[in-house]
């Protein structure tokens, strides 16, 4: 693994109160193609996929990546490409809102943490007849209306 990517992973792990989407780790672990930008002091990181989803992380008071973030946004907007920016915290929300002013539409998402201890105590009941449990694979994603090919 790239040393810079390791530093980025450590930066994300050091923020206990922040939650990062799995695509960030997928880019950092070279599972999916993307870009990683870090400032010289390694305090902040911007992680993006080729399909246009991004996440900022690290020290929200550090504005070293602001110009890169705005440049990427404007470039993708001019090329009519997707630009979805995730925020790991309310503090980052404030920074993003100030930086972009009215350029972005804010959406709310929820994150969940899997707790193995709690899960192991849950009794596995029988599913209702109209429920089906399937492993998510490429075919299911391809057939999904929510995820297009570029995603």
C-alpha positions as MATLAB code, in Angstrom:
seq = 'XXXXXXXXXXXXXXXXXXXXXXXXXXXXXXXXXXXXXXXXXXXXXXXXXXXXXXXXXXXXXXXXXXXXXXXXXXXXXXXXXXXXXXXXXXXXXXXXXXXXXXXXXXXXXXXXXXXXXXXXXXXXXXXXXXXXXXXXXXXXXXXXXXXXXXX';
ca = [
       0.000    0.000    0.000;
       1.136    3.521   -0.811;
       2.644    5.294    2.227;
       0.501    8.382    1.570;
      -2.615    6.213    1.545;
      -1.598    4.719    4.901;
      -1.295    8.236    6.306;
      -4.755    9.045    4.963;
      -6.243    5.897    6.532;
      -4.652    6.797    9.877;
      -6.040   10.313    9.576;
      -9.555    8.899    9.139;
      -9.162    6.403   11.973;
      -7.954    9.086   14.399;
     -11.304   10.880   14.310;
     -13.591    8.778   16.508;
     -16.553   11.125   16.128;
     -16.484   10.980   12.317;
     -17.921    8.356   10.000;
     -16.585    7.748    6.511;
     -18.334    5.935    3.654;
     -16.833    2.660    2.503;
     -15.800    4.102   -0.863;
     -13.123    6.164    0.926;
     -11.469    3.026    2.270;
     -11.965    1.269   -1.078;
      -9.991    4.007   -2.852;
      -7.284    4.030   -0.172;
      -6.928    0.245   -0.366;
      -6.845    0.295   -4.193;
     -10.081   -1.667   -4.595;
     -11.600    1.049   -6.773;
      -9.880    3.766   -8.825;
      -9.832    7.261   -7.422;
      -7.798   10.214   -6.262;
      -6.380   11.184   -2.885;
      -5.269   14.697   -2.015;
      -3.527   15.581    1.248;
      -2.053   18.849    2.413;
       1.673   19.060    3.135;
       1.164   18.768    6.897;
      -1.017   15.646    6.438;
      -3.838   17.211    8.457;
      -6.632   17.028    5.883;
      -7.559   14.674    3.077;
      -9.869   14.704    0.068;
     -10.724   11.301   -1.377;
     -12.643   10.893   -4.626;
     -13.755    8.210   -7.027;
     -13.653    8.422  -10.803;
     -17.466    8.369  -10.765;
     -17.613   11.686   -8.892;
     -18.183   10.919   -5.224;
     -15.870   12.617   -2.732;
     -15.279   12.854    1.012;
     -13.261   15.362    3.023;
     -11.652   14.403    6.291;
      -9.198   15.273    8.982;
      -8.812   18.728   10.484;
     -11.757   20.860    9.389;
      -9.942   24.030   10.537;
      -7.169   23.391    8.010;
      -8.087   25.131    4.755;
      -5.109   23.887    2.716;
      -7.311   21.785    0.409;
     -10.011   24.421   -0.186;
      -8.654   25.564   -3.559;
      -8.273   21.976   -4.825;
     -11.791   21.130   -3.684;
     -13.251   24.181   -5.448;
     -11.213   23.478   -8.589;
     -12.463   19.880   -8.777;
     -16.045   21.019   -8.192;
     -15.919   23.706  -10.904;
     -14.224   21.395  -13.388;
     -16.804   18.636  -12.898;
     -19.652   21.161  -13.023;
     -18.367   22.629  -16.311;
     -18.034   19.137  -17.786;
     -21.532   18.254  -16.481;
     -20.104   15.404  -14.436;
     -21.337   14.189  -11.096;
     -19.990   15.847   -7.953;
     -21.234   14.423   -4.661;
     -19.347   15.541   -1.567;
     -19.752   13.687    1.715;
     -19.059   15.261    5.067;
     -18.027   13.184    8.091;
     -19.222   15.651   10.747;
     -21.278   18.744   11.536;
     -18.036   20.725   11.744;
     -17.174   19.740    8.179;
     -20.748   20.622    7.130;
     -20.139   24.181    8.324;
     -16.824   24.429    6.473;
     -18.352   23.075    3.248;
     -21.379   25.394    3.463;
     -19.125   28.415    3.962;
     -16.761   27.386    1.160;
     -19.429   26.602   -1.430;
     -22.069   29.089   -0.231;
     -25.182   28.262   -2.294;
     -23.480   26.117   -4.943;
     -24.368   22.755   -3.398;
     -27.619   21.152   -2.352;
     -27.276   19.543    1.060;
     -28.766   16.118    1.623;
     -28.886   14.189    4.874;
     -27.651   10.644    5.258;
     -27.365    8.313    8.190;
     -24.513    6.036    9.093;
     -24.546    2.937   11.206;
     -21.847    0.979   12.963;
     -22.032   -2.792   13.049;
     -21.752   -4.084   16.598;
     -20.677   -7.739   16.573;
     -21.504   -8.207   20.257;
     -25.079   -6.999   19.858;
     -25.523   -8.908   16.600;
     -24.399  -12.180   18.165;
     -27.138  -11.923   20.819;
     -29.998  -11.362   18.375;
     -32.159  -14.401   17.811;
     -32.409  -15.237   14.155;
     -36.079  -15.601   13.410;
     -37.783  -16.764   10.285;
     -38.241  -14.132    7.594;
     -41.725  -13.312    6.334;
     -42.605  -15.151    3.112;
     -42.311  -12.014    0.970;
     -38.716  -11.298    2.120;
     -35.663  -12.588    0.271;
     -32.086  -12.404    1.537;
     -29.440  -12.285   -1.188;
     -25.735  -11.603   -1.210;
     -25.117   -8.320   -3.016;
     -23.113   -9.010   -6.137;
     -22.314   -7.321   -9.441;
     -25.525   -8.574  -11.079;
     -27.759   -7.122   -8.358;
     -25.968   -3.772   -8.520;
     -26.105   -3.745  -12.339;
     -29.862   -4.352  -12.251;
     -30.442   -1.721   -9.567;
     -32.230    1.465  -10.564;
     -30.265    3.430   -7.969;
     -26.769    2.699   -9.293;
     -25.916    3.497  -12.884;
     -22.894    2.105  -14.711;
     -20.607    5.022  -13.838;
     -21.309    4.550  -10.138;
];
